Amino acid sequence: MKLRLLDFLIISAYLLATVGIGVYYSKKAREDKDSYMLGGRTLPWYKLGLSDASDMFDISGTMWMVSLCFAYGMKSIWIPWLWPVFNQVFLMMYLSRWLRRSNAATGAEWLATRFGQKGPGVWASHQVVIAFALFSCLGFLAYGFVGLGKFMEIFIPWELVKGYVPFAVAPQYVPHVYGIVFTLFAMFYSIIGGMHSIVLGDLIKYAIMTVACFAIATIAFINLQGKQLAVPEGWFNPFFGWRLGLDWSRLIPEVNSKIASDGYSLFGIFFMMMAFKGVFASLAGPAPNYDMQKILSTRSPEEASKMSGFVSIILLPIRYSLIIGLTVLGLLYYRQMNLKAPDGSIDFERILPLAINNFLPTGLMGLVLTGLLGAFMGTFSGTVNAAQAYIVNDIYLKYINPHAPTRRIISMNYLVGVLVVAVGVALGFLAKDVNTVLQFIVSALYGGYIAANMLKWHWWRFNAMGFFVGMSAGIVAAGIFGFFIPGNQLLYWFPLLFGISLAGSVLGTYLAPPTDPAVLHAFYKNVRPWGFWGPVLAAVQAEDPAFQPNRNFRLNMFNVVLGIIAQLCLTILPMYLILMQKLPLLVTVAILAVVIAILKKTWWDRLSEY
């Protein structure tokens, strides 16, 4: 164990600070439910954007991305399209504004603005979106819990602490014990302090992570001087053909086994499936999780767009400085690392904690660990907050106790928070590893979400019954697929899953009459979406001849393409910088400058117009 007293003091100070933040904001959080869940909608866009980016900077995802960068090199920049990472671009360009115009507190509450309060399928659609939100939140809690445990196991070997634990723990469950301990701190400050404490905690964490990421990148840059990375041909090239074209057999044969188990060897097909799924997923808008809650917490629709755009700018360069730095250290000193997991298998997700444990000096190690612990706690607390909002706002207040006083509402938030964390931890015990949970969330569960949520924005005839049947068909099919199909193959089944959900959405739509015209007219005039809204537009213009439809589809899509290019540039720029790839770096900077100049005119200057 390389941790010294100074490192422990830094980590302890941060953990105590999170408790203090929760206590400090507990009084403000108890003012009313909006203050608890949404920060009273008083927080500026840049604070919420920084908080949202911090929530995305999680340990589990970063461990996974370091292992990808190690194995796939520059081609790894495409693999996060699995989420898809470019959904933030769609949100930035138009969808965050559409969502924020509803003034809803949760995704389930938003449905009332689109489908009304009464009618066939309204109650059922409400329940199915709550079910999906809870499934996804619990999945993300399990995902973060598993990653945190694996991470801390490297720094605090079980051999040193097992004598103080009054029960025996099997080797495969050692990470889970560590996960439980640190989960308790995250649970306390998020449940007690609500959205205000979550955002302040995220700001502190981001500042720490920025220092830590640049420090690791600098150490990697210094270690790389005068040395060559032992990587296969094509590792430095972000572009690809039908096949991946990376052969590690003469260098580290185990990497070839990882690539085969990941299922990414036919990279061209894999990329097309990612892009196909990613575009539809982005058109569906944000899933009901912490990202949606941050959008709904902004002060105005324009600020919602600014917040979503700010996320990529402040997240990607910092995060990828860390990722490429740790990858370089992992490649330079691979033979000195022990990547064997407790069960004896080679686990490339251990590169991140091992590189930190072996190459960082005292003090800096404590700072980095504090930042990464904060990353876990931010993601965890944001997800808990989202789950609380759905259970308390959309179940308890809607069906059980609509007139509950503020004190009772806050108490229910506390109770629900504890129960959600307990269930998330229990699911974490059932998960094999980070990638297992990730593949189920992004390839199966979200695959069932996409069709219905895409149609709700773009097709006037789509109604609550269509939403319920489409979501239900997608979620049930996703569950079946996730049970019977290996995780690394789920993406290739997405077209069938999407087709099942789309067929359910259309069938359900025509099983019930259209949504109440008054609801549709109010939604259309307020949100102003583009798409297949002809009959509604005609009716609205009959009432108000001066009303103009949204004709910005082409402009929005043009901006989306530019935004995705900019996002890729922000991702690969720190990688080229650390690896001293001078010409690609200059080209990347030039492309980024041109794109920013264009978006200033086509997006920023026109935020209030559409």
N, C-alpha and C positions, 0 to 999 in steps of 0.2 A: 504493500500500500504506500503510495507516494504522498498522500495527504499529510500536511503538517498542521501545527496548531494555528498558524495564520489562516490557512485555508478553511479550517473548521470555524474559526471566528467569523470570517466573511460570510460563510453559508448560514451560520446561526443568526448573524445580524439580519440577513435578508428574511429568514423565516420569521423572526420576531417582528420585523417591520411589517410583514404581511398581516400578522395578527393585529398589530397596532392600527393598520389601515382599516381593517374590518371593524374594529371597535370604534375608531374615529368616525366612520361614515354610518355606523349603525343607526344613530339618531336621525340623520337625514334620510336614510333609506326607509325609515318607518313613517315618513310623512304621508305617503299614499302609494298605491300600487304602481303608478307611472314613474314615480321617483325611484322605486325599488327596481322595476324591470327595465326602464328606459332612460334612467337618469334625469327624468323630468323633461326630456327633450330640450335641454339647455346646453348640452355639450357641443363645442364647435367641431366642424367637420375634420379638421386636422388631428384633433385629439382622438376622435372616434376612428379615423383612418389608421392612426398609429396603433391604437388598441387592437383594431381588427387585424392588422399586419402582425402584431405581436402574438395574437391568438393562433395565427397560421404558422408561426415559427415554433413548431413543437419538436420535442425530442424524437418521438417515434418517426415522424416524417423526415427529419434531418438525418437520422441514422440510416434510413432507407435510401435517401438521396446520395449520401456519401458512398454507400455500397454500390449504387448505380454508377456514380461517377468513376469509381475505381474500376469497374468491369467494362463500362461502355464508353468512357472518355467523354469527348465533346458530344457524342450522340445522345448522352444521357439528358441533354436539355429538352428533348422531345418527350421523354417518358412521363413527366408530370402532367402532360395533356390527358392522362388517364383520369385526373380529377374532374373536369379539365381545368388547368390553371388559368386558361384564357377566358373562363367565364367572368373573371373580374373585368375584362375589357368590354364585354357585352353590358355588364352592369354600369360601368363607367360611361359608356356612350349613350345609353337611353333607359335601360331597365330599372336602375335604381330610382330614377325620377318617377317612372310609372308606378313603382311599388310605394314610394313615399307619399305620393298624392292621395293614397287611401286614408291616411291618418290612423291606420289600424295599429294594434299593439302586438299582434302575432299573425302568423300566416293563416291560422284558422279564422281569426277575426276578419282578416282580409276577404275571405270567401263571401262574407255577408255583403260586401260592397259589390261583388261580381254576380252572385246568385240570389241575393235577397235573404230574408229571415225565414220565409215560409215557402212551401212548395215541395213537389216530389224530389226526393233525393237530397234536400238541403241538410237535414239532420245527419243523414248517412255520410255526405261529403265532409261535413264538419268532423265526424268521428274518424274517418279514414285519414285525414291529414294530420290529426292529432296522433293517431297510431303510427303513421310514418315518421313524424317528428320525434316521437319517443324512441322508436326503433333506431333511427339514425343517431340520436343523441347518445343512447346507451352503447351503440356500436363504437362511436368516437371515444366515449369514456373508457371502454375496454381497450381500444387501440392505444390510447395514451398511457393507460395503466401498465400494459405489457411493455411498452417501450421504456418507460421510466424505470421499471424494475431491472430490465436487462442492462440499462445504462449504469445504475448505481452499484450493481453487483461487481463491476470492474474495479470500482474505487474502494469499496468496503467489502473485502472478501468475506464470505460466509464463515470461513474457518475462525475468523477473529471475533465473531459475535455469537456463534451458535451456542457457546457455553453459557451465555446470558439469557437464552431463550428457553422457556420452560417446557417446550414440546419439540418433537422431532419434525424436521421438514425434509421432504424428498428433494433431490437436486433440481428437478424440473420446476419446483414451486418456489425456489429461493428468490427469483426475481419478484414474485408476487408479494412476498413478505415485505421487501423493500418498497414496493409500490404502495402497499397499504399505509405504511408509516408516513410517506410524504403526501399521500392523498388527503390525509387528515388535515394538514395545514391548508391545502388548497380549498378544501371543503369549508373550513372555518371562515376564511376571509370573504369568500364569494357568497356564502349563505347569509352571513351576518350583515355585510355592507352593501350588497346588491350591486347595481351597475356602476355607481360612483366609485366604489372601492375596486371593482374590476378594472376600470379604465385607468385609475391612478397606479394600480399595481402593474398594469401593462406598460405605462410610460416609464416607470422605474426599470422594469425588465428590459425594455428596448434600449435604454441608455447603457445598461450593463452589457447587453449582447453586442451592441455596436463596438464598444471598446474591445470586448473579447474576440469578436470576429476579425477585426483589423489586426489585433495582436497575433492571432494564429496565422493569418495570411502573411504577415511580416516574417514570422518565424519560418514558415514554409518557403517563402521567397529566399531568405538568407541560406537555408539548408540546401536549396536547389542550385545555388551558384556553383558553377564548374562541374555539375553532374548531369547525367542523362537519365531520364526516366526509362525504366525497362518495360516498355509497353509495345503491343503489336502494331503493325502497320495499319493506319487508318484511325488510330485512337485519337489523334489531334484533329480529325476532320469531322465537323458536325453533320455533314451530308452523307447519304447512304443510297444503296440500291435495293434490289429485292431482298437480298440477303445482308445480314449484319456485316459480314466480312472481317470480323476480329477473331484471330486465332491465338489463343493463349497457351497452346500445348507445349511450347518450348520455354515458356516463362513461368506461368503459374497454372498448371493444368486444371486445378480446382475451379478456376474462373469459368472455364468452358462448361463445367458441370452446372454452375450457377446460371449461366446464360440459357442452357438447355432446360433447366427446371423453371426458369422464369417464363419460358415460352416465347422469347423475343427473337429467335434465330432468323425467322422470316420477317425481317424488320419492316420491309416495305408494306406487307399485308397488315402487320401489327399497327403501323402508322396510319394506314387508311382507316382501319377500324376505330382507332383512337379519334381521328379527325371526324369521322362520321358520327360517332357517339357524342363527341365533344360539342359539335355545332348544335345538335338537337338539345343536349343538356343545357347549353348556354341560353338557347332560345326559351327554355322553360323557366329561366329566372333562378334566383337563389333558393336553395333548399331551406326548409324551416329549421335553421340552426343559429349559431352565434352570429354568422355573417348577416342573415336577415334581421336579427335583432338590432345589430349596429346600424343598419340602413334605416330601420323604423325609428331609431333613436335620434336621427339627425334633425336639425331645426327646420329644414325646407327641402323640397325636391332637388333644387340646384346644389345644395350642400351634400345631398345624398350622392349625386354624381361625382362631385369633387372628392368625397371620401373614398369611393370605390377606385377612382383613378390614383389617389395618393397611395393606396395599399401596395401596388406593384412597384412604385418608385422607391418607397422606403424599405420594402421587404427584400426584393430580389438581389440587388447589389450586395447588401449586407450578408444575406444568407449564403449566397454563392461564394463570397469571400471565405466564409467558414468552410463550405463544402470542398472547394478546390484546395484550400490550405490543408485540410485533413487528408484529402486524397493524395496530395503530393507527399506528405509525411508517411502515409500508409504505403505508397509505392516505393519510396526510398528505403524504408526500413521494414519491409514486409517480413523478412526472415527473422527479425528479432521479436515479432509479435506472435502472440498465441491466440489464434482466432477460433480455437476449439471451444465450443459451448459445453456446459456441464454434461450433456449427453454424449459428448465425443465427436459431434459433427462440426464441420467448418461453417462458421457463421460470419459472413462478411458484414453484417450489421454491427459487429463488435469493433470495426475499424475506428469508428468515431470515439468511443470511450477509451480504447487502447492508445490511440494516437495522443489524446489529451493526457492520459496517465503517464505516458513515457517521455513527452517532449516539452511539457510546459513547466516553467519554474514555479516555486512556491509563491503564493499570492496570486499570480495570474491564473493558476489552476483553480484556486478557490473562486476567483471572479468568473471564470468560464463555467464552472459547475453551477455557480449561483445563477448565471444567465440562463443556462439550459434547464435548471430546476424551475426557474421563473417561467421559461417557455412552456414547460409542462403545466405549471399551475395556471398560467393564463388561458391556455387552451381548455384545460379542465374546467376552470371556473366559468368561462364563457359558455361552454356546453351545458353545464349545470344550470346556469341562469336561463338558457333557452328552454330546457326541459321544465323548469319551475314555471315559466311563463305559460306554457301550454297546459300543464295540469291545473294550475291555480286559476288562470284567467279563463280558460276554455272548457274546463270541466267543473271545478268547484264553484266558481262564481256564476257560471251559466246555468248549471243544473242542480247544484246542491244547496248553495246558500247565496243567492243573488244579492241580498242586502247585508252581507257580512260587513261589520265595521272594519276600519283600517287595521286595528290591532289584531283582529282575528285573521285578516288576510296575510299579514306579515308572519304570524305564527304558522299559518299553513305553508307559507313559502319555506320557513325553516324546516318543518317536518318533511315536506316533499323533497327538499334538497338532500336531506339525510337519506331518505329512502332511495332516491335516484342514484346517489353515489354507491349505496350498498349493492344495488342491482348491477350497476356498471362494473364494480369490482368483482362480483360473482361471475359475470360474463367473461371478465378478463382471465379468470382461472381456467375457463374452457378453451381459450384461444391458444393455438399452437405458437404463433409468432406474429410480429407486426404485419408482415405481408399478407398473412391469412385473413386478418381482420380487414386490412385495406382493400384487398381484392373483393371481398364480399360487399363492402360498403359502396365502392365506386363502380363495380362491374355488375353486381346483381341488384342490391337494394335500390340504388339510384337509377338503374336501368328501368325498373318498374315505375319510377316517379316521373319520367321524362315526358311521355306522350300526353298525358292528361294536363300537365302543367304548361306544356307548350301551347296546347289548344285554348286554354283559358284566356290567354292574351290576344290570340289572333283570329278566333272564329266566333262570330256572334251567336250562331245556333247552339254552340256547346253550352250545356246546362249542368246543374248540380248532379243529376242522375248520371250523366256521361262522365263527370269527374269521379263520382263514387265507383262506378263499374270499372272505368279505366284504371284508377289507382288500385282498386282491389285486385283486379286481374293481374296487374303488374307486380304487386307486392307478393301475392300468392305464388305466381310463376317464379319470381326472384327467389323466394324461399325454397321452392322445389329445385331450381337450378343450383342454388348455393349448396344444397344438401347432396346432390348427386354428381355435380360437375366439379372437377378439380379447380382450385382458385386461379391457376395460371391459364385456364381455358375459358373462363367466364366471359371475357371480352368478346370472344369470337361467336358467342351465342347471343350477343346483344341484339342483332337484327331480329331474331326470332322473339326475344323478350319484348322488344319495342313493338313488333307487329302484334303480339298478343294484347299488349296494353292499348295500342292504338285502335285495334278492332273492338275492344271492350269499351273504349271511350266513344266511338261512333255509334255502336249498338245501343249503349246506354242513353246517348243523346236522343235517339229517335224513339226510345221507349217512353219518353215523357215530353210534354209540350215545351216550347221555348221559355226561357226565363221571362219573368214579368217585364213588359216593355218599360215601365217606369224605372225599374232597377237598371236595365240595360242602358237606357238613355242617360241616366245619372252617371253610371260608370264610364260610358264613352265620352261624355263631355268633360268629366273630371280628369281621367287618365289620358285620353287622347291617343290610344294605340293605333298603329297601322296594322293592316291585315285584311281579313275578309269580313268587313263590317258594313257592306253596302246597304242592306235594308235599314239598319240602325242609323246610319248616316243620313239616309233619305228622310227618315222620320224626324231626326233632330233638326235637319235643315228646314223641314216643313214648319216646325215650331219656331226656329230661329234662323232665318235666311242668311244672316251674317256669319253663322258658324262655319269655320274652315277646318277640313280634316287634316290629319297629320300626313304630309307628303314627304316625309324625311327618310323613308325606307332606304333609298339609294345612298343618301348622305350618311345615315347611320352605319350601313354595311361598309361603305368606303372607310369611315373612321374606325370600324372594328378591325378591318384588315391592317390599317396603319398601326392601330393599337397593339395588335398581336406581333407585328414586326418590332415595334418598340419594346415590347415585353421580352421578346427573344434577345434583343440587343442588351437590355439590362441584365439578363441572365448570364449571357456569355462574356460580357465585358470584363468582369473581375477574373474570369477564368483565363482569358487571353493575357490580362495584365500580370497575373502571378506566374504564368508559364512563359512570359516574355515573348509572346507571338506578336511581333511589332506590326507587321503589315495587316494581319487580320484585326488587330486592335484599332488601328487607324481607320480601317474601312468601317468597323462597327460604330466607332464614334461619329464618323461622317454620316452614316445612315441614320443614327439616332438623332443627330442635330437636324437633319432635313425633316424627319418625321415629326419632331417636336414643333418645328416652325409651321408645318402644315396644320397640325392639330390645334395650334394656337388660334388659327383663323377658322377652321371648320368645326371645332368643338368648344373650346374655352370661351371664345368671344360670342358664341351663339347659344350658351346654356339656357338662357331665359326664353329662347325662341321656340323650342320644341321639347 
